Amino acid sequence: MWRHGFVWFIRRLGILAVKSVNLRYARLA
């Protein structure tokens, strides 16, 4: 059970990281 939550947590962090990077490049462009 905890393993599924861990995978969800990692996936959530990945999505947040991608969004932040996209926002930075959007501002630069």
C-alpha positions as CSV (number, residue, x, y, z in Angstrom):
1,M,0.0,0.0,0.0
2,W,2.7,2.5,0.9
3,R,4.6,1.6,-2.3
4,H,1.6,2.9,-4.4
5,G,1.6,6.1,-2.3
6,F,5.3,6.5,-2.9
7,V,5.0,6.1,-6.6
8,W,2.1,8.6,-6.6
9,F,4.3,11.0,-4.6
10,I,7.2,10.7,-7.1
11,R,4.9,11.2,-10.0
12,R,3.4,14.3,-8.3
13,L,6.9,15.7,-7.8
14,G,7.8,15.0,-11.4
15,I,4.7,16.9,-12.7
16,L,5.4,19.9,-10.4
17,A,9.0,20.0,-11.7
18,V,8.0,19.9,-15.3
19,K,5.4,22.6,-14.7
20,S,8.0,24.9,-13.0
21,V,10.5,24.3,-15.8
22,N,7.8,25.1,-18.5
23,L,6.9,28.3,-16.6
24,R,10.5,29.4,-16.5
25,Y,11.0,28.8,-20.3
26,A,7.7,30.5,-21.0
27,R,8.8,33.6,-19.1
28,L,12.2,33.6,-20.9
29,A,10.6,33.2,-24.3
